[in-house]
Amino acid sequence: MADQETVVRTDRPIVVDGSNHIAGRLSSQVAKLLIKGNRVSVVNCEKIMMSGTRGNHIKEYREFLEINSVINPKHGPVHPRRPDTIIAKMIRGMLPYDSKPSGKSSHQRLRTYIGSPKELKSFEKIQFEKAKIKRSPSNYTTMGELGRIVGWTE
């Protein structure tokens, strides 16, 4: 319904409904809004879709979870398992987080939520047409599904 070009900078948070959006496309749109200086809240992170084979996503994420410190696994890296933190980390990867101070400040303006919190119910929720799924939802894996398989307990 809204394109990133039509959204102008505002002090009020832009609330993005993540339901039935492809994760990577949604993340890049949100990253563009953050770089422009907007505060962005992404709701319904557990309903964001990932395209591709379900088994392949699970296998790749389990391999990713095996990466840890040789000295002591507690030293990190810490891998997210909740859908909202997975999306926040995905958006962070699309920002100049390590190379510029503006990337860190952009990431601080981001909020991700599982479901829709009470304080954001009154805001108008936008969706990106470019990021919406094109086929049946059964062809995609949701972030909530992936999170439950890799260790997220609600």
VENVEN-V55933 format. One record per pair of residues at least 12 apart in sequence whose C-alpha atoms are under 7 Angstrom apart, sorted by the first residue. I is the first residue (numbers start at 1). GAP is how many residues later the second one is. If there is no record, write none. Layout:
i = [I | I]
gap = [GAP | GAP]
This chain:
i = [1 | 1 | 1 | 1 | 2 | 2 | 2 | 3 | 4 | 4 | 9 | 9 | 9 | 10 | 11 | 12 | 13 | 13 | 13 | 13 | 14 | 14 | 14 | 15 | 15 | 15 | 15 | 15 | 15 | 15 | 16 | 16 | 16 | 16 | 16 | 16 | 17 | 17 | 17 | 17 | 17 | 17 | 18 | 18 | 18 | 18 | 18 | 18 | 19 | 19 | 19 | 20 | 20 | 20 | 20 | 20 | 21 | 21 | 21 | 21 | 21 | 22 | 22 | 22 | 22 | 22 | 22 | 22 | 23 | 23 | 23 | 25 | 26 | 27 | 27 | 28 | 28 | 31 | 31 | 31 | 34 | 35 | 37 | 39 | 39 | 40 | 40 | 40 | 41 | 41 | 41 | 42 | 42 | 42 | 43 | 43 | 43 | 43 | 43 | 44 | 44 | 44 | 44 | 45 | 45 | 45 | 45 | 45 | 45 | 45 | 46 | 46 | 46 | 46 | 46 | 47 | 47 | 47 | 48 | 48 | 49 | 49 | 49 | 49 | 50 | 50 | 50 | 51 | 51 | 52 | 54 | 58 | 62 | 65 | 81 | 81 | 81 | 81 | 82 | 82 | 83 | 83 | 83 | 84 | 84 | 84 | 88 | 92]
gap = [125 | 126 | 127 | 128 | 124 | 125 | 126 | 125 | 25 | 29 | 27 | 28 | 29 | 28 | 27 | 27 | 25 | 26 | 27 | 28 | 25 | 26 | 27 | 25 | 26 | 27 | 108 | 109 | 110 | 111 | 25 | 26 | 27 | 109 | 110 | 111 | 25 | 26 | 27 | 108 | 109 | 110 | 24 | 25 | 26 | 27 | 29 | 30 | 25 | 28 | 29 | 27 | 28 | 29 | 112 | 113 | 27 | 28 | 110 | 111 | 112 | 26 | 27 | 28 | 29 | 109 | 110 | 111 | 25 | 26 | 27 | 106 | 105 | 63 | 64 | 63 | 66 | 60 | 63 | 64 | 72 | 71 | 69 | 70 | 71 | 69 | 70 | 71 | 69 | 70 | 71 | 69 | 70 | 71 | 69 | 70 | 71 | 72 | 73 | 69 | 70 | 71 | 72 | 38 | 39 | 67 | 68 | 69 | 70 | 98 | 37 | 68 | 96 | 97 | 98 | 95 | 96 | 97 | 94 | 95 | 91 | 92 | 93 | 94 | 90 | 91 | 92 | 89 | 90 | 88 | 87 | 88 | 88 | 14 | 66 | 69 | 70 | 71 | 65 | 70 | 60 | 61 | 64 | 28 | 29 | 30 | 24 | 15]
